[in-house]
Amino acid sequence: MKKILTFVAALAVAGCGGSDSDTPTPAVEAEQAASSVVVEAAGGNPAAARATQEITDDYMRGIIAEISDDRYEGRGPGSKGDEMARAYLAERMQELGLEPGAADGGWEQPFDLVGVNAQQPESWTFTGHDTSMTLRQWDQFIVGSGVQEERALIEDAELVFAGYAIEAPEYNWDDFKGVDLEGKVLLIMNNDPDWDPDLFGGETRLWYGRWDYKYLSAARQGAVGAIIIHTSPSAGYPFQVVQTSWTGVQFELPAGDEPRTQMNGWVTEDTARELVAMAGHNLDDLREAAYNRDFEPVPLGITTSLAMDVEITRVQSANVLGVIPGSDPELKDEVVIYTAHHDHLGIGTPNEDGDAIYNGALDNATGVAQILAIAKAIKALPKAPRRSVLINLVGAEEQGLLGSEYYAANPTFPPGKIAANLNYDGGNIWGHTHDVTFVGLGKSTIDQIATLVAKEQGRVVKPDQFADKGYFYRSDQFSFAKIGVPAMYLDTGTDFVDRPPEWGREQQNHYTEVNYHQPTDEYDPSWDLAGMIDDALLGYWTGLAIANADEMPTWMPGDEFEAARLEALEAIED
């Protein structure tokens, strides 16, 4: 990064030239602003480049190995390991010279969690058309409670195929058509419509395609249950992830007034095919019908009952917050927030080797290590950035982004004062890449800043290379985006230096299929962290640029989160 000033200064000059139009496009304006922002970040100060020497292999490797050790018992929310990890991370922040960032002057922002442990039945029977079908737990279905009560119950509820279970007025899409679904159990396709690039996000999965949206959508219709049909392509992971992630204690924030189903479940594709065949339908035909705007729910003439005892526990976890106060009297009340989740799945179902500790080394000890290394570099500057920097290690992400959701509802800075969120969920353990993945590319003016920095690294920024998996809506930056904060999620590239073209995708797919949310996600000393260092450096320079800029980033015009940002900005003006 020693050449960054020269490089971006040239871009800044080039970007300020005239165009064929008297009025620059938003994209041109953003690029011009980005060029000047990066120049401002570098500031001609070699100290900013020297500070990058603090982002080292040894420092990050030590953090990863520590918090993914068996002693931390997989860092399940509210567990002994969770508490140990939070204490360890607060100590690291204190050693770096950060100040406690919680509202009470401490390191932790505590939040309550309700543990819901449904005692899953061994079987689940569906009856209709003079026959019945009994499903086997684990192999064919996984079901959990939708209520924070000691018993979940559905009685003689009719099964209705509800397509994607999406209501999206902006796309003129409504899978329900006003049909009364009170008391029904909905059988739902995963993902969202993806065959038309102008419909929803095309191959890019939106929140409409996520399981949490679908369960909420079913509850809004008055349904007592919702069952998602699992396929690996539509979910983005194999059924074993459902088996291990959806059994045992499921943590939630305490329930409010929102509607809730009694039960939420998953079935395999083969199981769904048998169920609808029992009703005289073909699953492929139902899917084909659901591809159209005129689709209406299809009653299957099948009923089911199910009762589950539910163990309810109440625990507490916390976000760990450390702040670097800004140096500009006028801008220090604004902030750039770096996030990574510190939790994982804890102790769960043993694998074939008898290992029941879900260590969460890649997911997400690597993300924690990267932003602590970034904090170390920022603290090495002789003068703090103009805006404040908040290191926010959030909890209970694996349970549904709960820690970041809590922070977004109870922020230590007003949403209109949060300049940006830079999130790390996972890390590159396979070496240098020619590229870096920006999940959410095209959504905000952060794009141009990150692109300029990556170019100086000799790399290119690419959009989400697994767009069908909906990663933007699966990690903590989503919680910030919903309150209007421009957000970036940096992920591993796929074009690895001195490797065949498909090698990177093969490594990531292997991790997803074999190690993701499994006890085998363990630290390996043979990991090559060179690419992780590159990605941390990109986040360092991008965040520094935003922290030193005159203006905060913006969502691109028409983005789905632009309205929330405008509302947040109006709130701080009132």
Secondary structure as a PSIPRED ss2 file (coil, helix, strand):
# PSIPRED VFORMAT (PSIPRED V4.0)

   1 M C   1.000  0.000  0.000
   2 K C   1.000  0.000  0.000
   3 K C   1.000  0.000  0.000
   4 I H   0.000  1.000  0.000
   5 L H   0.000  1.000  0.000
   6 T H   0.000  1.000  0.000
   7 F H   0.000  1.000  0.000
   8 V H   0.000  1.000  0.000
   9 A H   0.000  1.000  0.000
  10 A H   0.000  1.000  0.000
  11 L H   0.000  1.000  0.000
  12 A H   0.000  1.000  0.000
  13 V H   0.000  1.000  0.000
  14 A H   0.000  1.000  0.000
  15 G H   0.000  1.000  0.000
  16 C C   1.000  0.000  0.000
  17 G C   1.000  0.000  0.000
  18 G C   1.000  0.000  0.000
  19 S C   1.000  0.000  0.000
  20 D C   1.000  0.000  0.000
  21 S C   1.000  0.000  0.000
  22 D C   1.000  0.000  0.000
  23 T C   1.000  0.000  0.000
  24 P C   1.000  0.000  0.000
  25 T C   1.000  0.000  0.000
  26 P H   0.000  1.000  0.000
  27 A H   0.000  1.000  0.000
  28 V H   0.000  1.000  0.000
  29 E H   0.000  1.000  0.000
  30 A H   0.000  1.000  0.000
  31 E H   0.000  1.000  0.000
  32 Q H   0.000  1.000  0.000
  33 A H   0.000  1.000  0.000
  34 A H   0.000  1.000  0.000
  35 S H   0.000  1.000  0.000
  36 S H   0.000  1.000  0.000
  37 V H   0.000  1.000  0.000
  38 V H   0.000  1.000  0.000
  39 V H   0.000  1.000  0.000
  40 E H   0.000  1.000  0.000
  41 A H   0.000  1.000  0.000
  42 A H   0.000  1.000  0.000
  43 G C   1.000  0.000  0.000
  44 G C   1.000  0.000  0.000
  45 N C   1.000  0.000  0.000
  46 P H   0.000  1.000  0.000
  47 A H   0.000  1.000  0.000
  48 A H   0.000  1.000  0.000
  49 A H   0.000  1.000  0.000
  50 R H   0.000  1.000  0.000
  51 A H   0.000  1.000  0.000
  52 T H   0.000  1.000  0.000
  53 Q H   0.000  1.000  0.000
  54 E H   0.000  1.000  0.000
  55 I C   1.000  0.000  0.000
  56 T C   1.000  0.000  0.000
  57 D H   0.000  1.000  0.000
  58 D H   0.000  1.000  0.000
  59 Y H   0.000  1.000  0.000
  60 M H   0.000  1.000  0.000
  61 R H   0.000  1.000  0.000
  62 G H   0.000  1.000  0.000
  63 I H   0.000  1.000  0.000
  64 I H   0.000  1.000  0.000
  65 A H   0.000  1.000  0.000
  66 E H   0.000  1.000  0.000
  67 I H   0.000  1.000  0.000
  68 S C   1.000  0.000  0.000
  69 D C   1.000  0.000  0.000
  70 D H   0.000  1.000  0.000
  71 R H   0.000  1.000  0.000
  72 Y H   0.000  1.000  0.000
  73 E H   0.000  1.000  0.000
  74 G H   0.000  1.000  0.000
  75 R H   0.000  1.000  0.000
  76 G C   1.000  0.000  0.000
  77 P C   1.000  0.000  0.000
  78 G C   1.000  0.000  0.000
  79 S C   1.000  0.000  0.000
  80 K H   0.000  1.000  0.000
  81 G H   0.000  1.000  0.000
  82 D H   0.000  1.000  0.000
  83 E H   0.000  1.000  0.000
  84 M H   0.000  1.000  0.000
  85 A H   0.000  1.000  0.000
  86 R H   0.000  1.000  0.000
  87 A H   0.000  1.000  0.000
  88 Y H   0.000  1.000  0.000
  89 L H   0.000  1.000  0.000
  90 A H   0.000  1.000  0.000
  91 E H   0.000  1.000  0.000
  92 R H   0.000  1.000  0.000
  93 M H   0.000  1.000  0.000
  94 Q H   0.000  1.000  0.000
  95 E H   0.000  1.000  0.000
  96 L H   0.000  1.000  0.000
  97 G C   1.000  0.000  0.000
  98 L C   1.000  0.000  0.000
  99 E E   0.000  0.000  1.000
 100 P E   0.000  0.000  1.000
 101 G C   1.000  0.000  0.000
 102 A C   1.000  0.000  0.000
 103 A C   1.000  0.000  0.000
 104 D C   1.000  0.000  0.000
 105 G C   1.000  0.000  0.000
 106 G C   1.000  0.000  0.000
 107 W C   1.000  0.000  0.000
 108 E E   0.000  0.000  1.000
 109 Q E   0.000  0.000  1.000
 110 P E   0.000  0.000  1.000
 111 F E   0.000  0.000  1.000
 112 D E   0.000  0.000  1.000
 113 L E   0.000  0.000  1.000
 114 V E   0.000  0.000  1.000
 115 G E   0.000  0.000  1.000
 116 V E   0.000  0.000  1.000
 117 N E   0.000  0.000  1.000
 118 A E   0.000  0.000  1.000
 119 Q C   1.000  0.000  0.000
 120 Q C   1.000  0.000  0.000
 121 P C   1.000  0.000  0.000
 122 E C   1.000  0.000  0.000
 123 S E   0.000  0.000  1.000
 124 W E   0.000  0.000  1.000
 125 T E   0.000  0.000  1.000
 126 F E   0.000  0.000  1.000
 127 T E   0.000  0.000  1.000
 128 G E   0.000  0.000  1.000
 129 H C   1.000  0.000  0.000
 130 D C   1.000  0.000  0.000
 131 T E   0.000  0.000  1.000
 132 S E   0.000  0.000  1.000
 133 M E   0.000  0.000  1.000
 134 T E   0.000  0.000  1.000
 135 L E   0.000  0.000  1.000
 136 R E   0.000  0.000  1.000
 137 Q E   0.000  0.000  1.000
 138 W C   1.000  0.000  0.000
 139 D C   1.000  0.000  0.000
 140 Q C   1.000  0.000  0.000
 141 F E   0.000  0.000  1.000
 142 I E   0.000  0.000  1.000
 143 V E   0.000  0.000  1.000
 144 G E   0.000  0.000  1.000
 145 S E   0.000  0.000  1.000
 146 G C   1.000  0.000  0.000
 147 V C   1.000  0.000  0.000
 148 Q C   1.000  0.000  0.000
 149 E C   1.000  0.000  0.000
 150 E C   1.000  0.000  0.000
 151 R E   0.000  0.000  1.000
 152 A E   0.000  0.000  1.000
 153 L E   0.000  0.000  1.000
 154 I E   0.000  0.000  1.000
 155 E E   0.000  0.000  1.000
 156 D E   0.000  0.000  1.000
 157 A E   0.000  0.000  1.000
 158 E E   0.000  0.000  1.000
 159 L E   0.000  0.000  1.000
 160 V E   0.000  0.000  1.000
 161 F E   0.000  0.000  1.000
 162 A C   1.000  0.000  0.000
 163 G C   1.000  0.000  0.000
 164 Y C   1.000  0.000  0.000
 165 A C   1.000  0.000  0.000
 166 I C   1.000  0.000  0.000
 167 E E   0.000  0.000  1.000
 168 A E   0.000  0.000  1.000
 169 P H   0.000  1.000  0.000
 170 E H   0.000  1.000  0.000
 171 Y H   0.000  1.000  0.000
 172 N C   1.000  0.000  0.000
 173 W E   0.000  0.000  1.000
 174 D E   0.000  0.000  1.000
 175 D C   1.000  0.000  0.000
 176 F C   1.000  0.000  0.000
 177 K C   1.000  0.000  0.000
 178 G C   1.000  0.000  0.000
 179 V C   1.000  0.000  0.000
 180 D C   1.000  0.000  0.000
 181 L C   1.000  0.000  0.000
 182 E C   1.000  0.000  0.000
 183 G C   1.000  0.000  0.000
 184 K C   1.000  0.000  0.000
 185 V E   0.000  0.000  1.000
 186 L E   0.000  0.000  1.000
 187 L E   0.000  0.000  1.000
 188 I E   0.000  0.000  1.000
 189 M E   0.000  0.000  1.000
 190 N C   1.000  0.000  0.000
 191 N C   1.000  0.000  0.000
 192 D C   1.000  0.000  0.000
 193 P C   1.000  0.000  0.000
 194 D C   1.000  0.000  0.000
 195 W C   1.000  0.000  0.000
 196 D C   1.000  0.000  0.000
 197 P C   1.000  0.000  0.000
 198 D C   1.000  0.000  0.000
 199 L C   1.000  0.000  0.000
 200 F C   1.000  0.000  0.000
 201 G C   1.000  0.000  0.000
 202 G C   1.000  0.000  0.000
 203 E C   1.000  0.000  0.000
 204 T C   1.000  0.000  0.000
 205 R C   1.000  0.000  0.000
 206 L C   1.000  0.000  0.000
 207 W H   0.000  1.000  0.000
 208 Y H   0.000  1.000  0.000
 209 G H   0.000  1.000  0.000
 210 R C   1.000  0.000  0.000
 211 W H   0.000  1.000  0.000
 212 D H   0.000  1.000  0.000
 213 Y H   0.000  1.000  0.000
 214 K H   0.000  1.000  0.000
 215 Y H   0.000  1.000  0.000
 216 L H   0.000  1.000  0.000
 217 S H   0.000  1.000  0.000
 218 A H   0.000  1.000  0.000
 219 A H   0.000  1.000  0.000
 220 R H   0.000  1.000  0.000
 221 Q C   1.000  0.000  0.000
 222 G C   1.000  0.000  0.000
 223 A C   1.000  0.000  0.000
 224 V C   1.000  0.000  0.000
 225 G E   0.000  0.000  1.000
 226 A E   0.000  0.000  1.000
 227 I E   0.000  0.000  1.000
 228 I E   0.000  0.000  1.000
 229 I E   0.000  0.000  1.000
 230 H E   0.000  0.000  1.000
 231 T C   1.000  0.000  0.000
 232 S H   0.000  1.000  0.000
 233 P H   0.000  1.000  0.000
 234 S H   0.000  1.000  0.000
 235 A H   0.000  1.000  0.000
 236 G C   1.000  0.000  0.000
 237 Y C   1.000  0.000  0.000
 238 P C   1.000  0.000  0.000
 239 F H   0.000  1.000  0.000
 240 Q H   0.000  1.000  0.000
 241 V H   0.000  1.000  0.000
 242 V H   0.000  1.000  0.000
 243 Q H   0.000  1.000  0.000
 244 T H   0.000  1.000  0.000
 245 S H   0.000  1.000  0.000
 246 W C   1.000  0.000  0.000
 247 T C   1.000  0.000  0.000
 248 G C   1.000  0.000  0.000
 249 V C   1.000  0.000  0.000
 250 Q E   0.000  0.000  1.000
 251 F E   0.000  0.000  1.000
 252 E E   0.000  0.000  1.000
 253 L C   1.000  0.000  0.000
 254 P C   1.000  0.000  0.000
 255 A C   1.000  0.000  0.000
 256 G C   1.000  0.000  0.000
 257 D C   1.000  0.000  0.000
 258 E C   1.000  0.000  0.000
 259 P C   1.000  0.000  0.000
 260 R C   1.000  0.000  0.000
 261 T C   1.000  0.000  0.000
 262 Q C   1.000  0.000  0.000
 263 M E   0.000  0.000  1.000
 264 N E   0.000  0.000  1.000
 265 G E   0.000  0.000  1.000
 266 W E   0.000  0.000  1.000
 267 V E   0.000  0.000  1.000
 268 T E   0.000  0.000  1.000
 269 E H   0.000  1.000  0.000
 270 D H   0.000  1.000  0.000
 271 T H   0.000  1.000  0.000
 272 A H   0.000  1.000  0.000
 273 R H   0.000  1.000  0.000
 274 E H   0.000  1.000  0.000
 275 L H   0.000  1.000  0.000
 276 V H   0.000  1.000  0.000
 277 A H   0.000  1.000  0.000
 278 M H   0.000  1.000  0.000
 279 A C   1.000  0.000  0.000
 280 G C   1.000  0.000  0.000
 281 H C   1.000  0.000  0.000
 282 N C   1.000  0.000  0.000
 283 L H   0.000  1.000  0.000
 284 D H   0.000  1.000  0.000
 285 D H   0.000  1.000  0.000
 286 L H   0.000  1.000  0.000
 287 R H   0.000  1.000  0.000
 288 E H   0.000  1.000  0.000
 289 A H   0.000  1.000  0.000
 290 A H   0.000  1.000  0.000
 291 Y C   1.000  0.000  0.000
 292 N C   1.000  0.000  0.000
 293 R C   1.000  0.000  0.000
 294 D C   1.000  0.000  0.000
 295 F C   1.000  0.000  0.000
 296 E C   1.000  0.000  0.000
 297 P C   1.000  0.000  0.000
 298 V E   0.000  0.000  1.000
 299 P E   0.000  0.000  1.000
 300 L E   0.000  0.000  1.000
 301 G E   0.000  0.000  1.000
 302 I E   0.000  0.000  1.000
 303 T E   0.000  0.000  1.000
 304 T E   0.000  0.000  1.000
 305 S E   0.000  0.000  1.000
 306 L E   0.000  0.000  1.000
 307 A E   0.000  0.000  1.000
 308 M E   0.000  0.000  1.000
 309 D E   0.000  0.000  1.000
 310 V E   0.000  0.000  1.000
 311 E E   0.000  0.000  1.000
 312 I E   0.000  0.000  1.000
 313 T E   0.000  0.000  1.000
 314 R E   0.000  0.000  1.000
 315 V E   0.000  0.000  1.000
 316 Q E   0.000  0.000  1.000
 317 S E   0.000  0.000  1.000
 318 A E   0.000  0.000  1.000
 319 N E   0.000  0.000  1.000
 320 V E   0.000  0.000  1.000
 321 L E   0.000  0.000  1.000
 322 G E   0.000  0.000  1.000
 323 V E   0.000  0.000  1.000
 324 I E   0.000  0.000  1.000
 325 P C   1.000  0.000  0.000
 326 G C   1.000  0.000  0.000
 327 S C   1.000  0.000  0.000
 328 D C   1.000  0.000  0.000
 329 P C   1.000  0.000  0.000
 330 E C   1.000  0.000  0.000
 331 L C   1.000  0.000  0.000
 332 K C   1.000  0.000  0.000
 333 D C   1.000  0.000  0.000
 334 E C   1.000  0.000  0.000
 335 V E   0.000  0.000  1.000
 336 V E   0.000  0.000  1.000
 337 I E   0.000  0.000  1.000
 338 Y E   0.000  0.000  1.000
 339 T E   0.000  0.000  1.000
 340 A E   0.000  0.000  1.000
 341 H E   0.000  0.000  1.000
 342 H C   1.000  0.000  0.000
 343 D C   1.000  0.000  0.000
 344 H C   1.000  0.000  0.000
 345 L C   1.000  0.000  0.000
 346 G E   0.000  0.000  1.000
 347 I E   0.000  0.000  1.000
 348 G C   1.000  0.000  0.000
 349 T C   1.000  0.000  0.000
 350 P C   1.000  0.000  0.000
 351 N C   1.000  0.000  0.000
 352 E C   1.000  0.000  0.000
 353 D C   1.000  0.000  0.000
 354 G C   1.000  0.000  0.000
 355 D C   1.000  0.000  0.000
 356 A C   1.000  0.000  0.000
 357 I E   0.000  0.000  1.000
 358 Y E   0.000  0.000  1.000
 359 N C   1.000  0.000  0.000
 360 G C   1.000  0.000  0.000
 361 A H   0.000  1.000  0.000
 362 L H   0.000  1.000  0.000
 363 D H   0.000  1.000  0.000
 364 N H   0.000  1.000  0.000
 365 A H   0.000  1.000  0.000
 366 T H   0.000  1.000  0.000
 367 G H   0.000  1.000  0.000
 368 V H   0.000  1.000  0.000
 369 A H   0.000  1.000  0.000
 370 Q H   0.000  1.000  0.000
 371 I H   0.000  1.000  0.000
 372 L H   0.000  1.000  0.000
 373 A H   0.000  1.000  0.000
 374 I H   0.000  1.000  0.000
 375 A H   0.000  1.000  0.000
 376 K H   0.000  1.000  0.000
 377 A H   0.000  1.000  0.000
 378 I H   0.000  1.000  0.000
 379 K H   0.000  1.000  0.000
 380 A C   1.000  0.000  0.000
 381 L C   1.000  0.000  0.000
 382 P C   1.000  0.000  0.000
 383 K C   1.000  0.000  0.000
 384 A C   1.000  0.000  0.000
 385 P C   1.000  0.000  0.000
 386 R C   1.000  0.000  0.000
 387 R C   1.000  0.000  0.000
 388 S E   0.000  0.000  1.000
 389 V E   0.000  0.000  1.000
 390 L E   0.000  0.000  1.000
 391 I E   0.000  0.000  1.000
 392 N E   0.000  0.000  1.000
 393 L E   0.000  0.000  1.000
 394 V E   0.000  0.000  1.000
 395 G C   1.000  0.000  0.000
 396 A C   1.000  0.000  0.000
 397 E C   1.000  0.000  0.000
 398 E C   1.000  0.000  0.000
 399 Q C   1.000  0.000  0.000
 400 G C   1.000  0.000  0.000
 401 L C   1.000  0.000  0.000
 402 L H   0.000  1.000  0.000
 403 G H   0.000  1.000  0.000
 404 S H   0.000  1.000  0.000
 405 E H   0.000  1.000  0.000
 406 Y H   0.000  1.000  0.000
 407 Y H   0.000  1.000  0.000
 408 A H   0.000  1.000  0.000
 409 A H   0.000  1.000  0.000
 410 N C   1.000  0.000  0.000
 411 P C   1.000  0.000  0.000
 412 T C   1.000  0.000  0.000
 413 F C   1.000  0.000  0.000
 414 P C   1.000  0.000  0.000
 415 P H   0.000  1.000  0.000
 416 G H   0.000  1.000  0.000
 417 K H   0.000  1.000  0.000
 418 I E   0.000  0.000  1.000
 419 A E   0.000  0.000  1.000
 420 A E   0.000  0.000  1.000
 421 N E   0.000  0.000  1.000
 422 L E   0.000  0.000  1.000
 423 N E   0.000  0.000  1.000
 424 Y E   0.000  0.000  1.000
 425 D C   1.000  0.000  0.000
 426 G C   1.000  0.000  0.000
 427 G C   1.000  0.000  0.000
 428 N C   1.000  0.000  0.000
 429 I C   1.000  0.000  0.000
 430 W E   0.000  0.000  1.000
 431 G C   1.000  0.000  0.000
 432 H C   1.000  0.000  0.000
 433 T E   0.000  0.000  1.000
 434 H C   1.000  0.000  0.000
 435 D E   0.000  0.000  1.000
 436 V E   0.000  0.000  1.000
 437 T E   0.000  0.000  1.000
 438 F E   0.000  0.000  1.000
 439 V E   0.000  0.000  1.000
 440 G C   1.000  0.000  0.000
 441 L C   1.000  0.000  0.000
 442 G C   1.000  0.000  0.000
 443 K C   1.000  0.000  0.000
 444 S E   0.000  0.000  1.000
 445 T C   1.000  0.000  0.000
 446 I H   0.000  1.000  0.000
 447 D H   0.000  1.000  0.000
 448 Q H   0.000  1.000  0.000
 449 I H   0.000  1.000  0.000
 450 A H   0.000  1.000  0.000
 451 T H   0.000  1.000  0.000
 452 L H   0.000  1.000  0.000
 453 V H   0.000  1.000  0.000
 454 A H   0.000  1.000  0.000
 455 K H   0.000  1.000  0.000
 456 E H   0.000  1.000  0.000
 457 Q C   1.000  0.000  0.000
 458 G C   1.000  0.000  0.000
 459 R C   1.000  0.000  0.000
 460 V E   0.000  0.000  1.000
 461 V E   0.000  0.000  1.000
 462 K E   0.000  0.000  1.000
 463 P E   0.000  0.000  1.000
 464 D C   1.000  0.000  0.000
 465 Q C   1.000  0.000  0.000
 466 F C   1.000  0.000  0.000
 467 A H   0.000  1.000  0.000
 468 D H   0.000  1.000  0.000
 469 K H   0.000  1.000  0.000
 470 G C   1.000  0.000  0.000
 471 Y H   0.000  1.000  0.000
 472 F H   0.000  1.000  0.000
 473 Y H   0.000  1.000  0.000
 474 R C   1.000  0.000  0.000
 475 S C   1.000  0.000  0.000
 476 D C   1.000  0.000  0.000
 477 Q H   0.000  1.000  0.000
 478 F H   0.000  1.000  0.000
 479 S H   0.000  1.000  0.000
 480 F H   0.000  1.000  0.000
 481 A H   0.000  1.000  0.000
 482 K H   0.000  1.000  0.000
 483 I C   1.000  0.000  0.000
 484 G C   1.000  0.000  0.000
 485 V C   1.000  0.000  0.000
 486 P C   1.000  0.000  0.000
 487 A E   0.000  0.000  1.000
 488 M E   0.000  0.000  1.000
 489 Y E   0.000  0.000  1.000
 490 L E   0.000  0.000  1.000
 491 D E   0.000  0.000  1.000
 492 T C   1.000  0.000  0.000
 493 G C   1.000  0.000  0.000
 494 T C   1.000  0.000  0.000
 495 D C   1.000  0.000  0.000
 496 F E   0.000  0.000  1.000
 497 V C   1.000  0.000  0.000
 498 D C   1.000  0.000  0.000
 499 R C   1.000  0.000  0.000
 500 P C   1.000  0.000  0.000
 501 P C   1.000  0.000  0.000
 502 E C   1.000  0.000  0.000
 503 W H   0.000  1.000  0.000
 504 G H   0.000  1.000  0.000
 505 R H   0.000  1.000  0.000
 506 E H   0.000  1.000  0.000
 507 Q H   0.000  1.000  0.000
 508 Q H   0.000  1.000  0.000
 509 N H   0.000  1.000  0.000
 510 H H   0.000  1.000  0.000
 511 Y H   0.000  1.000  0.000
 512 T H   0.000  1.000  0.000
 513 E H   0.000  1.000  0.000
 514 V H   0.000  1.000  0.000
 515 N H   0.000  1.000  0.000
 516 Y C   1.000  0.000  0.000
 517 H C   1.000  0.000  0.000
 518 Q C   1.000  0.000  0.000
 519 P C   1.000  0.000  0.000
 520 T C   1.000  0.000  0.000
 521 D C   1.000  0.000  0.000
 522 E C   1.000  0.000  0.000
 523 Y C   1.000  0.000  0.000
 524 D C   1.000  0.000  0.000
 525 P C   1.000  0.000  0.000
 526 S C   1.000  0.000  0.000
 527 W C   1.000  0.000  0.000
 528 D E   0.000  0.000  1.000
 529 L C   1.000  0.000  0.000
 530 A H   0.000  1.000  0.000
 531 G H   0.000  1.000  0.000
 532 M H   0.000  1.000  0.000
 533 I H   0.000  1.000  0.000
 534 D H   0.000  1.000  0.000
 535 D H   0.000  1.000  0.000
 536 A H   0.000  1.000  0.000
 537 L H   0.000  1.000  0.000
 538 L H   0.000  1.000  0.000
 539 G H   0.000  1.000  0.000
 540 Y H   0.000  1.000  0.000
 541 W H   0.000  1.000  0.000
 542 T H   0.000  1.000  0.000
 543 G H   0.000  1.000  0.000
 544 L H   0.000  1.000  0.000
 545 A H   0.000  1.000  0.000
 546 I H   0.000  1.000  0.000
 547 A H   0.000  1.000  0.000
 548 N H   0.000  1.000  0.000
 549 A C   1.000  0.000  0.000
 550 D C   1.000  0.000  0.000
 551 E C   1.000  0.000  0.000
 552 M C   1.000  0.000  0.000
 553 P C   1.000  0.000  0.000
 554 T C   1.000  0.000  0.000
 555 W E   0.000  0.000  1.000
 556 M C   1.000  0.000  0.000
 557 P C   1.000  0.000  0.000
 558 G C   1.000  0.000  0.000
 559 D C   1.000  0.000  0.000
 560 E C   1.000  0.000  0.000
 561 F C   1.000  0.000  0.000
 562 E H   0.000  1.000  0.000
 563 A H   0.000  1.000  0.000
 564 A H   0.000  1.000  0.000
 565 R H   0.000  1.000  0.000
 566 L H   0.000  1.000  0.000
 567 E H   0.000  1.000  0.000
 568 A H   0.000  1.000  0.000
 569 L H   0.000  1.000  0.000
 570 E H   0.000  1.000  0.000
 571 A H   0.000  1.000  0.000
 572 I H   0.000  1.000  0.000
 573 E H   0.000  1.000  0.000
 574 D C   1.000  0.000  0.000
